[in-house]
Amino acid sequence: MTLDRTQRFAGAALAVSAFSIALALFAYWRSGGKQDAERMHAEIRADIDSLREKQTELVQRTRASLDSAYAASHDRLTRLRETLRIEKDRVEAGMRAQLERADADVNRLVSAVETAARTARDSTIAAAEQTEQAMTRRSRALEGRVALLRAKYKVRRAQVLSEGREYVEATRALSDAANLLDVAEERLTRDHDPALGALRVALHEAAASVQRHAIDTRERLQEVLRNTDGLVKTLEDEEDAAAGRVAAPGRPST
């Protein structure tokens, strides 16, 4: 075999070997690339499944929280309805109208809360939370309003007692009214703070007048009653607006 033919044979062999190596590398690359892709897809699927599980858990916790909040509002209103029943039985006609209106608002809100609780699972989380928060605000506002009316009853009681010169009992009644004002302040939103502050000042001045047996006692107590009625009327109007009703004109007399 001549040198030229030997070189050509060796070159051909080398080319064949190189081609074989290239095929082997290509096969290895394809095999490895496919495995890597499958592994990557599996990891992505696992991440997606994990996110779905976390999302489901979050939704379930949020739904449970909403159910609990609606149940709390319902229980709060049920207790408030019982309080109103007791208060209506002992007040005079002038206050009974305000208590009956509060009672009607409580009954309507109970129905609204029950409806919202039933339909919450058909709503988006954001919409359901917004509705629940609105219901809670209205429930708390009604609690504050009833606390104010109970305080008003105590002030009216103090007025009768002071006119009968029973100043110790009158002072005790005004102390009870102050405690109920604390309850109202805790329930109402901060935008009512100015009115509550004015009412608290008037109540303090009335209590001081009673303790001094001052001649302006009746006037001071009347000021407390006027301030109370003004705030109650504001809360009534706000509930009418929240419920989509037209607010009734005028203010109840003290």
ROFI-136312 format. One record per residue (C-alpha): residue number from 1; residue in one letter; x, z, y. Coordinates in Angstrom, 3 decimals, always signed. Each point is the difference from the previous one (the first is absolute). Layout:
BEGIN
R   resi   resn          X          Z          Y
R    NUM      A          X          Z          Y
...
END
This chain:
BEGIN
R   resi   resn          X          Z          Y
R      1      M     +0.000     +0.000     +0.000
R      2      T     +1.455     -1.067     +3.327
R      3      L     +0.494     +2.396     +2.869
R      4      D     -2.621     -1.764     +2.056
R      5      R     -2.595     +0.274     -2.725
R      6      T     +0.923     +3.625     -0.605
R      7      Q     -0.500     +0.771     +3.692
R      8      R     -3.327     -1.748     +0.025
R      9      F     -1.114     +1.900     -3.084
R     10      A     +1.108     +3.316     +1.513
R     11      G     -1.796     -0.836     +3.258
R     12      A     -3.163     -0.814     -1.904
R     13      A     +0.239     +3.221     -1.969
R     14      L     +0.536     +1.951     +3.192
R     15      A     -3.013     -1.643     +1.579
R     16      V     -2.125     +0.808     -3.019
R     17      S     +1.187     +3.599     +0.076
R     18      A     -0.700     +0.287     +3.696
R     19      F     -3.458     -1.480     -0.489
R     20      S     -0.672     +2.433     -2.855
R     21      I     +1.114     +2.921     +2.112
R     22      A     -2.225     -1.205     +2.876
R     23      L     -2.980     -0.263     -2.344
R     24      A     +0.692     +3.482     -1.341
R     25      L     +0.289     +1.423     +3.508
R     26      F     -3.192     -1.761     +1.077
R     27      A     -1.851     +1.340     -3.033
R     28      Y     +1.337     +3.490     +0.672
R     29      W     -0.978     -0.218     +3.673
R     30      R     -3.508     -1.137     -0.856
R     31      S     -0.387     +2.702     -2.598
R     32      G     +1.300     +2.708     +2.331
R     33      G     -2.001     -1.289     +3.000
R     34      K     -3.208     +0.053     -1.977
R     35      Q     +0.641     +3.539     -1.141
R     36      D     +0.794     +1.095     +3.534
R     37      A     -3.185     -1.627     +1.311
R     38      E     -2.075     +1.653     -2.703
R     39      R     +1.607     +3.339     +0.747
R     40      M     -0.644     -0.460     +3.723
R     41      H     -3.606     -0.959     -0.609
R     42      A     -0.456     +3.042     -2.219
R     43      E     +1.422     +2.263     +2.702
R     44      I     -2.272     -1.560     +2.628
R     45      R     -3.040     +0.429     -2.248
R     46      A     +0.969     +3.635     -0.604
R     47      D     +0.338     +0.584     +3.763
R     48      I     -3.370     -1.625     +0.654
R     49      D     -1.654     +2.079     -2.724
R     50      S     +1.579     +3.140     +1.456
R     51      L     -1.243     -0.862     +3.497
R     52      R     -3.471     -0.683     -1.363
R     53      E     -0.045     +3.369     -1.755
R     54      K     +1.136     +1.770     +3.165
R     55      Q     -2.595     -1.870     +2.050
R     56      T     -2.713     +0.915     -2.494
R     57      E     +1.073     +3.647     +0.102
R     58      L     +0.002     -0.053     +3.802
R     59      V     -3.476     -1.538     +0.121
R     60      Q     -1.292     +2.537     -2.517
R     61      R     +1.462     +2.907     +1.981
R     62      T     -1.450     -1.366     +3.231
R     63      R     -3.415     -0.477     -1.613
R     64      A     +0.135     +3.542     -1.359
R     65      S     +0.961     +1.302     +3.440
R     66      L     -2.928     -1.868     +1.552
R     67      D     -2.385     +1.376     -2.622
R     68      S     +1.263     +3.509     +0.739
R     69      A     -0.377     -0.505     +3.763
R     70      Y     -3.551     -1.276     -0.370
R     71      A     -0.854     +2.939     -2.256
R     72      A     +1.452     +2.406     +2.581
R     73      S     -2.079     -1.586     +2.782
R     74      H     -3.117     +0.185     -2.157
R     75      D     +0.613     +3.670     -0.810
R     76      R     +0.683     +0.747     +3.679
R     77      L     -3.266     -1.615     +1.058
R     78      T     -1.938     +1.739     -2.760
R     79      R     +1.223     +3.387     +1.226
R     80      L     -0.767     -1.010     +3.562
R     81      R     -3.544     -0.938     -0.968
R     82      E     -0.508     +3.478     -1.447
R     83      T     +1.405     +1.594     +3.169
R     84      L     -2.429     -1.999     +2.102
R     85      R     -2.906     +1.065     -2.177
R     86      I     +0.880     +3.652     +0.618
R     87      E     +0.565     -0.458     +3.724
R     88      K     -3.262     -1.890     +0.531
R     89      D     -1.946     +2.888     -1.478
R     90      R     +1.179     +2.480     +2.619
R     91      V     +0.315     -1.870     +3.300
R     92      E     -2.619     -0.540     +2.651
R     93      A     -1.693     -3.326     +0.594
R     94      G     +2.388     -0.983     +2.803
R     95      M     +2.964     -0.104     -2.373
R     96      R     -1.855     -1.159     -3.093
R     97      A     -0.188     -3.580     +1.266
R     98      Q     +3.793     -0.198     +0.230
R     99      L     +0.405     +1.468     -3.465
R    100      E     -2.584     -2.365     -1.452
R    101      R     +1.798     -2.943     +1.528
R    102      A     +3.268     +1.225     -1.504
R    103      D     -1.756     +0.414     -3.345
R    104      A     -1.292     -3.581     +0.153
R    105      D     +3.503     -1.245     +0.799
R    106      V     +1.413     +1.965     -2.925
R    107      N     -2.563     -1.488     -2.396
R    108      R     +0.735     -3.525     +1.197
R    109      L     +3.726     +0.551     -0.319
R    110      V     -0.393     +1.383     -3.519
R    111      S     -1.714     -3.255     -0.986
R    112      A     +2.716     -2.031     +1.738
R    113      V     +2.756     +1.916     -1.797
R    114      E     -1.697     -0.486     -3.375
R    115      T     -0.367     -3.739     +0.638
R    116      A     +3.604     -0.339     +1.171
R    117      A     +1.259     +1.882     -3.056
R    118      R     -1.907     -2.341     -2.334
R    119      T     +1.227     -3.177     +1.692
R    120      A     +3.599     +1.116     +0.593
R    121      R     +1.274     -1.595     -3.234
R    122      D     -1.398     -3.372     +1.041
R    123      S     +1.907     +0.119     +3.293
R    124      T     +3.657     -0.486     +0.793
R    125      I     +2.103     +3.146     +0.166
R    126      A     +0.455     -0.381     +3.760
R    127      A     -3.730     -0.451     +0.632
R    128      A     -0.931     +2.887     -2.287
R    129      E     +2.501     +2.319     +1.679
R    130      Q     -1.233     -0.973     +3.452
R    131      T     -3.607     +0.694     -0.988
R    132      E     +0.889     +3.345     -1.574
R    133      Q     +1.942     +1.109     +3.080
R    134      A     -2.961     -0.874     +2.217
R    135      M     -2.353     +1.987     -2.250
R    136      T     +2.346     +2.987     +0.063
R    137      R     +0.211     -0.079     +3.800
R    138      R     -3.784     -0.084     +0.264
R    139      S     -0.369     +2.846     -2.506
R    140      R     +2.451     +2.165     +1.892
R    141      A     -1.660     -0.833     +3.318
R    142      L     -3.346     +1.142     -1.413
R    143      E     +1.601     +3.227     -1.187
R    144      G     +1.361     +0.534     +3.496
R    145      R     -3.369     -0.775     +1.540
R    146      V     -1.805     +2.485     -2.224
R    147      A     +2.640     +2.633     +0.774
R    148      L     -0.719     -0.549     +3.706
R    149      L     -3.729     +0.404     -0.582
R    150      R     +0.602     +3.207     -1.913
R    151      A     +2.162     +1.201     +2.877
R    152      K     -2.808     -0.893     +2.375
R    153      Y     -2.365     +2.179     -2.026
R    154      K     +2.456     +2.886     +0.346
R    155      V     +0.189     -0.517     +3.770
R    156      R     -3.791     -0.073     +0.254
R    157      R     -0.037     +3.206     -2.028
R    158      A     +2.555     +1.556     +2.353
R    159      Q     -2.182     -0.972     +2.928
R    160      V     -3.004     +1.846     -1.453
R    161      L     +2.115     +3.037     -0.887
R    162      S     +1.637     +0.223     +3.414
R    163      E     -3.382     -0.200     +1.701
R    164      G     -1.017     +2.968     -2.155
R    165      R     +3.206     +1.765     +1.058
R    166      E     +1.369     -0.099     -3.544
R    167      Y     +3.430     -0.993     +1.238
R    168      V     +2.010     +0.960     -3.078
R    169      E     -2.154     -2.162     -2.241
R    170      A     +0.050     -2.783     +2.588
R    171      T     +3.812     +0.096     +0.071
R    172      R     +0.094     -0.159     -3.799
R    173      A     -2.283     -3.043     +0.031
R    174      L     +2.304     -1.734     +2.485
R    175      S     +2.982     +0.806     -2.217
R    176      D     -1.818     -1.710     -2.865
R    177      A     -0.610     -2.969     +2.285
R    178      A     +3.717     -0.183     +0.773
R    179      N     +0.799     -0.069     -3.721
R    180      L     -2.461     -2.857     -0.507
R    181      L     +1.596     -1.828     +2.915
R    182      D     +3.301     +0.247     -1.886
R    183      V     -1.689     -1.646     -2.986
R    184      A     -1.336     -2.789     +2.199
R    185      E     +3.406     -0.571     +1.557
R    186      E     +1.612     -0.294     -3.438
R    187      R     -2.581     -2.565     -1.133
R    188      L     -0.156     -2.213     +3.086
R    189      T     +2.500     -2.621     +1.063
R    190      R     +2.430     +0.655     +2.835
R    191      D     -1.896     -2.140     +2.505
R    192      H     -2.539     +2.849     +0.197
R    193      D     +2.632     +2.553     +0.998
R    194      P     -0.826     -0.121     +3.758
R    195      A     -3.668     +0.785     -0.614
R    196      L     +0.906     +2.691     -2.524
R    197      G     +2.471     +1.489     +2.462
R    198      A     -2.626     +0.191     +2.743
R    199      L     -2.443     +1.562     -2.440
R    200      R     +2.546     +2.579     -1.094
R    201      V     +0.712     +0.985     +3.622
R    202      A     -3.733     +0.332     +0.717
R    203      L     -0.465     +2.131     -3.118
R    204      H     +2.905     +2.257     +0.959
R    205      E     -1.408     +0.492     +3.493
R    206      A     -3.461     +0.741     -1.413
R    207      A     +1.438     +2.597     -2.382
R    208      A     +1.863     +1.661     +2.855
R    209      S     -3.205     +0.036     +2.059
R    210      V     -1.908     +1.646     -2.844
R    211      Q     +2.684     +2.651     -0.423
R    212      R     -0.144     +0.782     +3.742
R    213      H     -3.821     +0.049     -0.049
R    214      A     +0.288     -2.419     +2.905
R    215      I     -2.980     -1.364     +1.845
R    216      D     +1.136     -3.590     -0.648
R    217      T     -0.123     +0.445     -3.779
R    218      R     -3.043     -2.197     -0.495
R    219      E     +1.512     -2.754     +2.156
R    220      R     +3.266     +0.161     -1.951
R    221      L     -1.812     -0.233     -3.313
R    222      Q     -2.087     -2.912     +1.260
R    223      E     +3.232     -1.813     +0.851
R    224      V     +1.169     +0.437     -3.586
R    225      L     -3.299     -1.388     -1.261
R    226      R     +0.191     -3.020     +2.321
R    227      N     +3.552     -0.790     -1.089
R    228      T     -0.979     +0.362     -3.638
R    229      D     -2.967     -2.322     +0.379
R    230      G     +2.150     -2.549     +1.805
R    231      L     +2.535     -0.143     -2.834
R    232      V     -2.734     -0.032     -2.652
R    233      K     -1.651     -2.952     +1.766
R    234      T     +3.317     -1.852     +0.042
R    235      L     +0.398     +0.564     -3.732
R    236      E     -3.581     -1.141     -0.640
R    237      D     +0.672     -3.216     +1.916
R    238      E     +3.233     -0.584     -1.897
R    239      E     -1.766     +0.390     -3.330
R    240      D     -2.709     -2.412     +1.144
R    241      A     +2.693     -2.528     +0.910
R    242      A     +1.841     +0.485     -3.302
R    243      A     -3.255     -0.463     -1.922
R    244      G     -0.913     -3.077     +2.045
R    245      R     -2.947     +1.663     +1.729
R    246      V     -0.907     -0.019     +3.689
R    247      A     +0.665     +3.393     +1.575
R    248      A     -3.074     +1.846     +1.220
R    249      P     -0.078     +0.634     +3.770
R    250      G     -0.020     +3.398     +1.628
R    251      R     +1.306     +3.411     -0.956
R    252      P     -1.784     +2.823     -1.767
R    253      S     -0.867     +2.981     +2.142
R    254      T     +1.684     +3.294     -0.538
END
